[in-house]
């Protein structure tokens, strides 16, 4: 997985509304998406909410990586 870049806010939609999430996070995105199918409590649309959650997970996993 690529190192976390705090300057790259890929979870922010473009003017066209597209979010360009890194490919390696697709499986996590899909799993979290299944958990949110029934409701979104933030007031944001479903895809933006999931992208924010994946961004938080990405930051967590890259900052807390255990070196072997």
Phi and psi in degrees as GROMACS dihedral restraints (atoms count N, CA, C in turn):
[ dihedral_restraints ]
;  ai    aj    ak    al  type     phi  dphi    fc
    3     4     5     6     1   -70.3    20    10
    4     5     6     7     1   151.3    20    10
    6     7     8     9     1   -64.6    20    10
    7     8     9    10     1   147.9    20    10
    9    10    11    12     1   -68.8    20    10
   10    11    12    13     1   129.8    20    10
   12    13    14    15     1  -113.8    20    10
   13    14    15    16     1   104.7    20    10
   15    16    17    18     1   -63.0    20    10
   16    17    18    19     1   -16.7    20    10
   18    19    20    21     1   -84.5    20    10
   19    20    21    22     1   -16.5    20    10
   21    22    23    24     1   -97.4    20    10
   22    23    24    25     1    94.1    20    10
   24    25    26    27     1   -91.1    20    10
   25    26    27    28     1    71.6    20    10
   27    28    29    30     1   -66.3    20    10
   28    29    30    31     1   -14.9    20    10
   30    31    32    33     1   -82.3    20    10
   31    32    33    34     1    -1.7    20    10
   33    34    35    36     1   -89.3    20    10
   34    35    36    37     1   123.6    20    10
   36    37    38    39     1   -64.1    20    10
   37    38    39    40     1   148.3    20    10
   39    40    41    42     1   -72.3    20    10
   40    41    42    43     1   176.3    20    10
   42    43    44    45     1   -59.0    20    10
   43    44    45    46     1   -29.5    20    10
   45    46    47    48     1   -81.3    20    10
   46    47    48    49     1    -6.0    20    10
   48    49    50    51     1    90.1    20    10
   49    50    51    52     1    10.4    20    10
   51    52    53    54     1   -88.7    20    10
   52    53    54    55     1   137.6    20    10
   54    55    56    57     1  -114.0    20    10
   55    56    57    58     1   121.3    20    10
   57    58    59    60     1  -100.6    20    10
   58    59    60    61     1    81.6    20    10
   60    61    62    63     1   -77.2    20    10
   61    62    63    64     1   142.4    20    10
   63    64    65    66     1   -58.8    20    10
   64    65    66    67     1   137.7    20    10
   66    67    68    69     1   -56.3    20    10
   67    68    69    70     1   -35.4    20    10
   69    70    71    72     1   -67.6    20    10
   70    71    72    73     1   -10.9    20    10
   72    73    74    75     1   -98.7    20    10
   73    74    75    76     1     1.2    20    10
   75    76    77    78     1   -56.0    20    10
   76    77    78    79     1   -45.9    20    10
   78    79    80    81     1   -61.0    20    10
   79    80    81    82     1   -41.0    20    10
   81    82    83    84     1   -65.7    20    10
   82    83    84    85     1   -42.0    20    10
   84    85    86    87     1   -56.9    20    10
   85    86    87    88     1   -46.0    20    10
   87    88    89    90     1   -64.6    20    10
   88    89    90    91     1   -40.7    20    10
   90    91    92    93     1   -66.1    20    10
   91    92    93    94     1   -44.2    20    10
   93    94    95    96     1   -66.8    20    10
   94    95    96    97     1   -35.7    20    10
   96    97    98    99     1   -60.8    20    10
   97    98    99   100     1   -38.7    20    10
   99   100   101   102     1   -63.0    20    10
  100   101   102   103     1   -33.2    20    10
  102   103   104   105     1   -72.4    20    10
  103   104   105   106     1   -21.8    20    10
  105   106   107   108     1  -103.6    20    10
  106   107   108   109     1     6.1    20    10
  108   109   110   111     1   -60.8    20    10
  109   110   111   112     1   -30.2    20    10
  111   112   113   114     1   -86.4    20    10
  112   113   114   115     1   -24.1    20    10
  114   115   116   117     1  -164.5    20    10
  115   116   117   118     1   155.9    20    10
  117   118   119   120     1  -133.2    20    10
  118   119   120   121     1   119.9    20    10
  120   121   122   123     1   -98.8    20    10
  121   122   123   124     1    -4.9    20    10
  123   124   125   126     1   -83.8    20    10
  124   125   126   127     1   -17.7    20    10
  126   127   128   129     1    91.1    20    10
  127   128   129   130     1   -14.1    20    10
  129   130   131   132     1   -81.8    20    10
  130   131   132   133     1   162.8    20    10
  132   133   134   135     1   -69.5    20    10
  133   134   135   136     1   162.9    20    10
  135   136   137   138     1   -58.4    20    10
  136   137   138   139     1   -44.3    20    10
  138   139   140   141     1   -67.7    20    10
  139   140   141   142     1   -38.2    20    10
  141   142   143   144     1   -67.2    20    10
  142   143   144   145     1   -40.2    20    10
  144   145   146   147     1   -61.4    20    10
  145   146   147   148     1   -46.4    20    10
  147   148   149   150     1   -64.8    20    10
  148   149   150   151     1   -41.2    20    10
  150   151   152   153     1   -60.4    20    10
  151   152   153   154     1   -39.7    20    10
  153   154   155   156     1   -63.5    20    10
  154   155   156   157     1   -40.7    20    10
  156   157   158   159     1   -66.0    20    10
  157   158   159   160     1   -40.8    20    10
  159   160   161   162     1   -67.2    20    10
  160   161   162   163     1   -37.4    20    10
  162   163   164   165     1   -59.2    20    10
  163   164   165   166     1   -44.8    20    10
  165   166   167   168     1   -63.4    20    10
  166   167   168   169     1   -43.3    20    10
  168   169   170   171     1   -63.7    20    10
  169   170   171   172     1   -42.1    20    10
  171   172   173   174     1   -60.0    20    10
  172   173   174   175     1   -46.9    20    10
  174   175   176   177     1   -60.9    20    10
  175   176   177   178     1   -44.5    20    10
  177   178   179   180     1   -60.4    20    10
  178   179   180   181     1   -50.8    20    10
  180   181   182   183     1   -67.1    20    10
  181   182   183   184     1   -33.4    20    10
  183   184   185   186     1   -80.3    20    10
  184   185   186   187     1   -32.2    20    10
  186   187   188   189     1   -79.7    20    10
  187   188   189   190     1   -23.6    20    10
  189   190   191   192     1  -112.6    20    10
  190   191   192   193     1    25.1    20    10
  192   193   194   195     1   -64.0    20    10
  193   194   195   196     1   132.7    20    10
  195   196   197   198     1   -92.1    20    10
  196   197   198   199     1   121.7    20    10
  198   199   200   201     1   -80.5    20    10
  199   200   201   202     1   133.6    20    10
